[in-house]
Amino acid sequence: MDRFGTETRHWRWETDRDGLAWLTFDKQGESANTFSREALEELGRALAAIRVQNPKGLVIRSGKDNFIAGADVEEFTRLKTPEEALAFVKLGWDVFQDLRELPFPSTAMVNGFCMGGGVELALACRYRVALDDPKTRFALPEVMLGIMPAWHGLQWLPKLVGPGNALDMILTGRSIDARRAKRIGLVDQAVPLRILENTARMVTLEAPKPGKLSFMNRLMLARPMRGIVTSQARKQVAKRARKQHYPAPYAVLESWRKYDGNPFAASNDPSASVESLFQHPTTRNLIRIFFLQERMKSAARGAAFEARHVHVVGAGVMGGDIAAVCAMRGLSVTLQDTAPERIAPAVKRAAELFRRRLRDERRVRDALDRLVPDVSGEGARHADVIIEAIYENLQAKRELFARLESIAKPDAILASNTSSLKLADIATGLKEPSRLVGIHFFNPVPQLQLVEVVSPSNTNPETAKNAAAFVRQIDKLPLPVKDSPGFLVNRVLGPYMLNAFRLLDQGNKPETLDAAMEQFGMPMGPAELADTVGLDICLAAGKALAKTTEMPKVLANKVALGHLGKKTGQGLYRYENGKPVKGQPDAFDASLADELIEPYLREAEAVLREGIVADADLVDAGLIFGTGFAPFRGGPLQYLASKK
């Protein structure tokens, strides 16, 4: 590729002997490509220069392990007025329009994740060729930041893949893999690495005629049908998010219905405009949460640790699901319990998870091959990480760790998934107590991102950092916490749940309590949450963490009857096909939510005061990702500050 070549700070381009231009995005000083103002301006200048040279075609690719992560969210924090926000939108809008209008074929060669503005750049190209690999993911996650895909994403995606597929991606922020992207028409080819570059070359040079949308999709794009499509979509959105709490998905629908996704045409319409979203407090809080999430990811920064083999002791729901998640993420896993029949249900659940998530028989088979039942426990000898997930009994854990320490590799991480016992008490059974760290997952493990990394005072700091690196390796969020009863999440949840049970003892209906907290913004009310966790677990945790031995009568009676919640089909609710059967709530007002949440907020303040978590931001992050505290409120401590 030596005919000509030019580069700027973030972009470089050259033409090959076939007259094809290759434009590479490699953002200087960053591990991922994101669109800052500077990167967008440079792209605009690069496209203008390439257009003058008039090559046979253009391929846009990444110089990093992934394609493009979207807009640089730091730019949003610099925008002070709605007018500045719209000006930043216009910059991206104009550059991508220039790309779309090039007089020669263009192709986006996508490797790894392609998010937000990365998808919009790909849409601006005539063709899209993707790497067929589980790491290749396409998503438009703007609604999760309280905004919308305003660089033509809302305008162009429905015309390419149909309104149904497009709105599903835009309204949920969910990602799809390369094969799914190929099936819906988002990409033209999904190919292995060995032929990725050549496929991009041939597609660009051959310039095949683009495919056509089906008749039904074309019909749904027509103006008269858009009202019906948006009405149905709005009903689905309303099941997940209230408009007053999360206005972005509703603005997306109005912008598409009325203005075909053009943010400048929608500028004076508060129901659909970028400016109105920019000014909404939810947007500020969701952007803050994005940065909190990035901060948690950085907890492992600087650690060179990389696990290959994980050994899990205890094949119950928690242990089995921890093992399954590790195998799904590509690690070799041995799962130990006292008999094969105790491990079999975990393997069965893992197979169901793999089929749901991986959606490819070969990948499912490979993941199952990585998950090995191990009654003898010999896998612990070879493991890089050993996780204990047995029942909550201090002596049993001490004895287990004494055995594990005697056979484990000297540099293996010894970790407990305990939720209520102090790590320092467990570590007394070890010759080297500094080796023990807490890696505390939450149920359901496949869904919940947060993992508390618990360090007793004598834990080796390098061990704790390596534990955080392992948590990141399996795509979870590590939260460093000190060794204290309940750590962060269970300590804060405990008083909240006990308060709810006391209100049940006073005659309040579970439906009423749940409705009040869902209206407050919690993803699930306390009664349904208790049933999901298990009432027996709630009772045991309550006894371990409460300052009183007197437990709520409703809770104690349900456990005595064996009505343990969702897992037994009966708890505070009756369950049919895994769903609670609920009656109508009684009338209530906002004071009920205030009464329910008060112990939660008080305990969050106490955790910060006692230094269990480093600072208020991390308390908020842990409780948002660990308990589902209403994200639009920015976290419990942010919520308290906003009320003062």
C-alpha positions in Angstrom: 0.0 0.0 0.0 2.5 2.6 -1.1 0.8 4.7 -3.8 0.0 7.4 -1.3 -0.4 7.7 2.4 -1.4 10.4 4.8 -2.1 10.5 8.5 -3.5 12.7 11.2 -3.4 12.3 15.0 -6.1 9.6 15.0 -6.5 8.5 11.4 -4.2 7.2 8.7 -4.9 6.2 5.1 -3.3 4.8 2.1 -4.2 3.2 -1.3 -3.2 -0.3 -2.4 -2.2 -1.4 -5.9 -5.9 -2.0 -6.8 -6.7 1.6 -6.2 -8.6 0.9 -3.0 -8.3 3.3 -0.1 -7.9 2.0 3.5 -8.7 4.4 6.3 -7.7 3.3 9.7 -9.0 4.7 13.0 -6.4 4.4 15.8 -7.1 6.9 18.5 -3.9 8.1 19.9 -3.2 7.4 23.6 -6.4 5.3 24.1 -7.1 1.6 24.3 -10.4 2.0 22.4 -11.6 4.1 19.5 -14.1 6.8 20.5 -15.4 9.8 18.6 -14.2 13.0 20.3 -14.7 16.3 18.6 -11.1 16.2 17.3 -11.5 12.6 16.0 -14.7 13.6 14.1 -13.1 16.8 12.6 -10.1 14.8 11.5 -12.4 12.2 9.9 -14.2 14.9 8.0 -10.9 16.2 6.6 -9.7 12.7 5.8 -12.9 11.9 3.8 -12.5 15.2 1.9 -8.9 14.3 1.0 -9.8 10.8 -0.1 -12.7 12.1 -2.2 -10.3 14.3 -4.1 -8.1 11.3 -4.8 -11.1 9.4 -6.1 -10.1 5.8 -5.3 -12.0 2.8 -6.6 -13.4 2.4 -3.1 -12.9 2.9 0.6 -12.5 0.5 3.5 -12.7 1.9 7.0 -11.1 -0.3 9.7 -9.8 -0.1 13.2 -6.2 -0.1 14.3 -7.2 -1.6 17.7 -8.6 -4.9 19.0 -12.1 -3.6 18.6 -13.8 -1.3 16.0 -15.4 1.8 17.6 -16.9 2.2 21.1 -19.0 5.2 20.0 -18.9 8.8 21.1 -16.3 9.9 23.7 -18.6 10.3 26.6 -16.2 12.8 28.1 -17.4 15.2 25.4 -20.8 15.2 26.9 -19.5 16.5 30.2 -18.0 19.5 28.5 -21.4 20.5 26.9 -22.9 23.3 29.0 -26.0 24.3 27.0 -28.6 22.5 24.8 -27.2 24.6 21.9 -23.7 23.1 22.4 -25.2 19.6 22.6 -27.0 20.1 19.3 -23.8 21.6 17.7 -21.9 18.4 18.7 -24.7 16.3 17.1 -24.4 18.4 13.9 -20.7 17.7 13.7 -21.2 13.9 13.7 -24.3 14.2 11.5 -22.5 16.2 8.8 -19.4 14.0 8.8 -21.4 10.8 8.4 -23.5 12.3 5.7 -20.3 13.2 3.8 -19.2 9.5 4.1 -22.6 8.3 2.9 -22.4 10.6 -0.2 -19.0 9.5 -1.4 -19.1 8.8 -5.1 -17.4 5.4 -4.8 -18.2 2.3 -2.7 -17.4 2.3 1.0 -17.2 -0.6 3.5 -16.9 -0.7 7.2 -14.7 -3.7 8.3 -15.8 -4.4 11.8 -13.8 -6.3 14.3 -14.8 -6.6 18.0 -17.4 -4.3 19.5 -19.1 -1.7 17.4 -21.2 0.6 19.6 -23.2 3.8 19.2 -21.4 6.1 16.8 -19.5 3.1 15.5 -22.7 1.6 14.3 -23.7 4.9 12.8 -20.4 5.2 10.9 -21.0 1.6 9.6 -24.5 2.6 8.5 -23.0 5.5 6.6 -20.9 3.1 4.5 -22.5 1.3 1.6 -21.4 -2.1 2.9 -20.5 -3.7 6.2 -18.3 -6.8 6.7 -17.9 -8.2 10.2 -15.6 -10.6 11.9 -17.5 -13.7 12.8 -16.4 -14.0 16.4 -18.2 -13.9 19.8 -16.4 -10.7 20.6 -18.0 -8.9 17.7 -21.0 -7.1 19.0 -23.2 -4.3 17.5 -25.2 -2.0 19.8 -26.9 1.4 20.0 -26.8 1.9 23.8 -27.5 5.7 23.7 -30.8 5.3 25.6 -28.8 3.9 28.5 -27.2 7.3 28.8 -30.5 9.1 28.5 -29.9 10.2 24.9 -30.7 8.9 21.4 -28.6 7.9 18.3 -28.7 11.2 16.6 -25.8 10.8 14.0 -28.3 9.3 11.6 -28.7 6.0 13.5 -32.4 6.5 14.1 -32.9 7.7 10.5 -30.9 5.0 8.7 -31.2 1.8 10.7 -35.0 1.2 10.3 -34.5 1.6 6.5 -31.8 -1.1 6.5 -33.1 -3.8 8.9 -36.8 -2.8 9.2 -38.5 -0.9 12.0 -39.0 -3.9 14.3 -35.3 -4.9 14.4 -34.1 -1.3 14.5 -36.3 -0.2 17.3 -35.5 -3.3 19.4 -31.8 -2.4 19.2 -32.3 1.3 19.8 -34.9 1.1 22.6 -33.2 -1.6 24.6 -29.5 -0.9 23.9 -29.0 -4.6 23.7 -26.1 -5.9 21.6 -26.3 -8.5 18.8 -23.5 -10.6 17.5 -22.2 -10.8 13.9 -24.3 -13.7 12.9 -27.5 -12.0 14.1 -26.4 -8.8 12.4 -26.1 -10.8 9.2 -29.5 -12.4 9.6 -31.3 -9.0 10.0 -29.3 -7.3 7.2 -27.2 -5.0 9.3 -24.0 -6.6 7.9 -23.5 -8.0 4.4 -20.9 -10.6 5.4 -19.8 -12.2 8.7 -16.5 -14.1 8.1 -13.6 -15.6 10.0 -10.4 -13.5 10.6 -8.4 -15.2 7.9 -10.6 -13.9 5.1 -11.9 -10.7 6.8 -9.6 -8.2 5.0 -10.0 -10.0 1.6 -13.8 -10.1 1.9 -13.9 -6.3 2.6 -11.7 -5.8 -0.4 -13.8 -7.9 -2.7 -17.1 -6.5 -1.5 -15.9 -3.0 -2.1 -14.4 -3.6 -5.5 -17.3 -5.7 -6.8 -19.9 -3.3 -5.3 -22.9 -5.7 -5.3 -26.4 -4.3 -5.5 -27.8 -3.8 -1.9 -30.6 -6.1 -0.8 -34.2 -5.0 -0.5 -36.3 -4.8 2.6 -39.3 -7.2 2.7 -42.7 -5.8 1.7 -43.9 -5.8 5.3 -40.9 -3.8 6.5 -41.4 -1.3 3.7 -45.0 -1.0 4.6 -44.1 -0.3 8.3 -41.8 2.5 7.2 -44.7 4.2 5.4 -46.0 7.3 7.3 -49.5 6.0 8.0 -48.1 2.8 9.6 -45.5 4.5 11.8 -48.2 5.5 14.3 -49.2 1.9 14.8 -45.6 0.7 15.0 -44.7 3.4 17.6 -47.9 2.7 19.6 -47.0 -0.9 20.0 -43.4 -0.1 20.8 -44.5 2.4 23.4 -46.5 -0.2 25.2 -43.4 -2.4 25.4 -41.3 0.4 26.7 -43.9 1.3 29.3 -43.5 -2.2 30.8 -39.8 -1.5 31.5 -39.5 2.3 32.0 -41.8 5.1 33.2 -41.7 8.2 30.9 -41.1 10.6 33.8 -38.1 8.6 34.9 -36.6 7.6 31.5 -37.7 10.0 28.7 -35.2 8.9 26.1 -36.9 5.8 24.6 -40.2 7.8 24.3 -38.3 10.6 22.6 -36.8 8.1 20.2 -40.2 6.9 19.2 -41.6 10.4 18.7 -38.5 11.5 16.7 -38.8 8.6 14.4 -42.6 8.9 14.0 -42.7 12.6 13.4 -39.3 13.5 12.0 -37.8 10.4 10.6 -35.0 10.6 13.2 -33.8 14.0 12.2 -32.8 15.8 15.4 -32.8 19.3 13.7 -36.4 18.9 12.5 -37.3 17.9 16.1 -35.4 20.7 17.7 -38.4 22.7 18.9 -40.5 19.6 20.0 -39.9 18.9 23.7 -41.3 15.3 23.2 -38.6 14.4 20.7 -35.7 16.8 20.9 -32.0 16.3 21.8 -32.1 19.5 23.7 -34.9 18.4 26.1 -33.0 15.1 26.8 -29.8 17.0 27.4 -31.6 19.1 30.1 -33.3 16.2 31.9 -31.8 15.2 35.2 -32.0 11.5 34.3 -29.4 12.1 31.5 -26.9 13.7 33.9 -27.4 10.8 36.3 -27.1 8.1 33.7 -23.9 9.7 32.3 -22.5 9.8 35.8 -23.3 6.1 36.2 -21.4 5.4 33.0 -18.3 6.9 34.5 -18.8 5.0 37.8 -19.0 1.8 35.7 -15.8 2.7 34.0 -14.2 3.4 37.3 -15.1 0.0 38.6 -13.6 -1.6 35.5 -10.3 0.2 36.3 -10.0 -1.5 39.7 -7.9 -4.2 38.0 -5.7 -1.7 36.1 -2.0 -2.7 36.3 -2.6 -6.3 37.2 -1.0 -8.8 34.8 -3.0 -11.8 36.2 -4.9 -13.9 33.8 -6.7 -17.1 34.8 -6.9 -20.1 32.6 -8.4 -22.6 35.0 -11.0 -22.0 37.7 -12.0 -24.5 40.3 -15.4 -24.0 42.1 -16.3 -25.9 45.2 -20.0 -26.3 45.7 -22.4 -27.0 42.8 -25.5 -25.3 44.3 -27.2 -22.4 42.5 -24.5 -19.9 43.2 -21.5 -22.2 42.7 -23.0 -23.9 39.6 -23.8 -20.5 38.0 -20.3 -19.1 38.8 -18.8 -22.1 37.1 -21.1 -21.7 34.1 -20.3 -18.0 33.7 -16.6 -18.8 33.8 -16.9 -21.5 31.2 -19.0 -19.3 29.0 -16.2 -16.7 29.1 -13.7 -19.2 27.8 -12.1 -20.5 31.0 -11.5 -24.2 31.8 -13.6 -25.0 34.9 -13.7 -27.9 37.3 -16.8 -28.0 39.5 -16.6 -30.0 42.8 -19.3 -31.4 45.0 -19.8 -34.5 47.1 -21.5 -36.6 44.4 -22.2 -36.6 40.6 -25.9 -36.2 41.2 -25.3 -32.9 43.1 -23.3 -31.6 40.1 -25.7 -32.7 37.4 -28.4 -30.0 37.9 -25.7 -27.3 37.7 -24.5 -28.7 34.3 -28.1 -28.8 33.1 -28.6 -25.1 34.1 -25.3 -24.3 32.4 -26.4 -25.9 29.1 -29.6 -23.9 29.2 -27.6 -20.7 29.8 -25.1 -21.5 27.0 -28.0 -22.1 24.5 -29.6 -18.9 25.5 -26.5 -16.7 25.3 -24.3 -18.3 22.7 -27.0 -19.4 20.2 -24.6 -21.6 18.3 -24.3 -25.3 18.7 -20.6 -25.4 18.3 -20.0 -22.7 20.9 -22.5 -24.3 23.3 -20.6 -27.7 22.9 -17.2 -26.0 23.4 -18.5 -24.2 26.6 -19.9 -27.5 28.0 -16.6 -29.2 27.2 -14.8 -26.6 29.4 -17.1 -27.3 32.3 -15.8 -30.5 34.0 -17.6 -32.3 36.9 -14.9 -33.1 39.6 -16.1 -35.1 42.6 -12.5 -35.8 43.7 -11.5 -32.2 43.7 -8.3 -32.8 41.9 -8.9 -29.8 39.7 -7.9 -27.6 42.6 -4.3 -28.6 42.2 -4.1 -27.0 38.8 -6.4 -24.0 39.2 -5.4 -20.3 39.0 -8.5 -19.3 40.9 -10.3 -21.5 43.5 -13.8 -20.3 44.6 -15.6 -21.7 47.6 -19.4 -21.6 47.3 -20.5 -24.1 50.0 -23.2 -23.5 52.7 -22.6 -20.7 55.2 -20.9 -22.6 58.1 -17.7 -21.1 59.5 -16.1 -24.4 60.6 -16.8 -26.1 57.3 -15.3 -23.3 55.4 -12.2 -23.2 57.6 -11.6 -26.9 57.1 -12.2 -26.7 53.4 -9.7 -23.9 52.9 -7.1 -25.7 55.0 -7.3 -28.7 52.5 -7.4 -26.4 49.5 -4.3 -24.5 50.7 -2.3 -27.7 51.0 -2.9 -28.7 47.4 -3.3 -25.4 45.5 -0.6 -23.8 43.4 1.4 -21.2 45.5 0.2 -18.3 43.3 -3.5 -19.5 43.0 -6.2 -17.1 44.3 -8.1 -18.6 47.2 -11.5 -17.0 47.3 -14.8 -17.3 49.2 -18.2 -16.4 47.9 -19.5 -16.0 51.5 -22.2 -13.5 51.9 -22.5 -13.1 55.6 -19.3 -14.5 57.3 -16.2 -12.4 57.9 -13.3 -13.4 55.7 -10.9 -12.8 58.6 -12.7 -15.5 60.6 -12.5 -18.0 57.7 -8.8 -17.2 57.2 -7.8 -18.5 60.6 -7.8 -22.0 59.1 -5.0 -21.0 56.7 -1.2 -21.1 57.2 -1.1 -18.0 55.1 -4.2 -16.0 55.9 -3.1 -13.2 53.5 -4.0 -15.5 50.6 -7.7 -15.4 51.2 -9.9 -12.9 49.4 -13.7 -12.6 49.0 -15.1 -12.8 45.5 -18.8 -12.3 46.3 -21.2 -12.8 43.4 -24.9 -12.0 43.4 -27.9 -14.1 42.4 -28.7 -14.6 39.5 -25.0 -14.7 38.6 -25.5 -14.6 34.8 -27.6 -11.4 35.1 -26.0 -9.3 37.8 -22.8 -7.5 36.9 -21.5 -6.5 40.3 -19.0 -8.7 42.2 -17.7 -7.5 45.6 -13.9 -8.1 46.0 -13.5 -8.3 49.8 -10.2 -7.7 51.5 -9.6 -8.4 55.2 -7.0 -6.2 56.7 -4.2 -8.8 56.2 -5.1 -9.7 52.6 -2.1 -9.2 50.2 -3.0 -6.2 48.1 -1.7 -7.9 45.0 -4.1 -10.8 45.7 -7.0 -8.4 45.8 -5.9 -6.7 42.6 -5.6 -10.1 40.9 -9.0 -11.0 42.1 -10.4 -7.8 40.5 -8.6 -8.7 37.3 -10.3 -12.1 37.3 -13.7 -10.5 37.8 -13.0 -8.3 34.8 -11.8 -11.3 32.8 -15.3 -12.8 33.1 -16.9 -9.4 32.2 -18.2 -8.5 35.6 -17.7 -5.3 37.6 -15.4 -5.5 40.6 -16.1 -3.4 43.7 -13.4 -3.3 46.3 -14.9 -3.5 49.8 -13.5 -4.0 53.3 -14.2 -7.2 55.4 -17.3 -6.3 57.4 -20.6 -8.2 58.1 -22.7 -8.0 54.9 -20.0 -6.1 53.1 -21.8 -3.3 51.1 -24.8 -4.8 49.3 -26.2 -7.2 51.8 -25.6 -4.8 54.7 -27.7 -2.2 53.0 -30.3 -4.6 51.7 -30.8 -6.3 55.1 -32.4 -3.4 57.0 -34.5 -2.5 53.8 -35.8 -6.1 53.6 -36.4 -6.5 57.3 -38.3 -3.2 57.3 -40.5 -4.5 54.4 -41.2 -7.7 56.4 -42.2 -5.7 59.4 -44.6 -3.7 57.3 -46.1 -7.1 56.1 -46.5 -8.1 59.7 -48.5 -4.9 60.2 -50.9 -6.0 57.5 -49.6 -4.4 54.4 -50.0 -6.5 51.2 -46.9 -7.6 49.4 -48.4 -6.2 46.2 -48.7 -2.8 47.8 -45.1 -2.7 49.0 -43.8 -3.9 45.6 -45.9 -1.3 43.7 -44.7 1.5 45.9 -41.0 0.6 45.3 -41.4 0.0 41.6 -43.0 3.4 41.3 -40.0 4.8 43.2 -37.8 3.2 40.5 -36.6 -0.1 41.8 -36.6 -2.9 39.2 -38.4 -5.2 41.7 -40.2 -4.6 44.9 -39.0 -6.1 48.3 -41.5 -8.9 48.5 -40.8 -10.3 45.0 -37.0 -9.7 45.7 -37.3 -11.8 48.9 -39.0 -14.6 47.0 -36.3 -14.5 44.3 -33.4 -14.6 46.8 -35.2 -17.3 48.9 -37.0 -16.6 52.2 -34.7 -19.1 53.9 -31.7 -17.1 52.7 -33.4 -13.9 53.9 -34.0 -15.4 57.3 -30.4 -16.6 57.7 -29.0 -13.3 56.5 -31.3 -11.4 58.8 -30.2 -13.4 61.8 -26.5 -12.9 60.9 -26.7 -9.2 60.2 -29.6 -7.8 62.3 -28.9 -6.2 65.7 -31.9 -8.2 67.2 -32.8 -11.9 67.4 -36.4 -11.2 66.8 -37.3 -11.9 63.2 -40.5 -10.8 61.4 -43.3 -13.3 61.9 -44.3 -13.5 58.2 -40.8 -14.4 57.3 -40.3 -17.0 60.1 -43.7 -18.6 59.4 -43.2 -18.9 55.7 -39.8 -20.6 56.2 -41.2 -23.0 58.8 -43.9 -24.0 56.3 -41.3 -24.6 53.6 -42.7 -21.8 51.5 -39.3 -20.4 50.5 -40.2 -18.4 47.4 -39.7 -18.8 43.7 -37.6 -21.9 44.0 -40.4 -23.8 45.8 -43.3 -22.3 43.8 -44.7 -20.6 46.9 -43.5 -17.8 49.2 -45.0 -14.4 49.7 -46.5 -15.0 46.3 -47.5 -18.2 44.4 -45.5 -18.9 41.3 -46.8 -20.2 37.9 -44.2 -20.8 35.2 -41.6 -18.9 37.3 -43.8 -15.8 37.5 -45.5 -14.4 40.6 -49.2 -14.4 40.7 -50.1 -11.0 42.1 -53.3 -9.4 43.2 -54.1 -5.7 43.1 -52.2 -3.4 45.4 -54.0 -1.2 48.0 -54.0 2.5 47.5 -50.8 4.2 48.6 -48.9 7.5 48.2 -45.2 8.5 48.1 -44.8 8.3 51.8 -44.9 4.5 51.7 -41.8 4.4 49.5 -40.1 6.9 51.8 -40.9 4.7 54.8 -39.6 1.6 53.0 -36.4 3.1 51.6 -35.4 5.0 54.8 -33.4 2.2 56.4 -31.6 1.5 53.1 -30.5 5.1 52.8 -29.4 5.3 56.4 -27.3 2.2 56.1 -25.7 3.4 52.9 -24.6 6.5 54.8 -23.2 4.4 57.6 -21.2 2.2 55.2 -19.6 5.3 53.8 -18.9 6.8 57.2 -17.2 3.6 58.3 -15.0 3.4 55.3 -16.3 0.0 54.1 -16.2 1.4 50.6 -13.7 4.0 49.5 -16.1 6.9 48.7 -19.6 8.0 48.0 -19.4 7.4 44.2 -18.4 3.8 44.7 -21.2 3.3 47.3 -23.7 4.6 44.7 -22.2 2.4 42.0 -22.2 -0.7 44.1 -25.9 -0.2 45.1 -27.0 0.6 41.6 -25.4 -2.5 40.1 -25.9 -4.7 43.1 -29.4 -3.9 44.2 -30.9 -2.1 41.2 -31.3 1.2 43.1 -33.2 3.5 40.6 -30.4 4.5 38.1 -32.3 7.6 37.1 -31.8 8.9 40.6 -28.1 8.5 40.4 -27.6 6.2 43.4 -28.8 6.5 47.1 -26.2 9.0 48.3 -26.7 11.2 45.2 -30.5 10.9 45.8 -30.0 12.0 49.4 -27.8 14.9 48.3 -30.4 16.0 45.7 -33.1 16.3 48.5 -31.0 18.6 50.7 
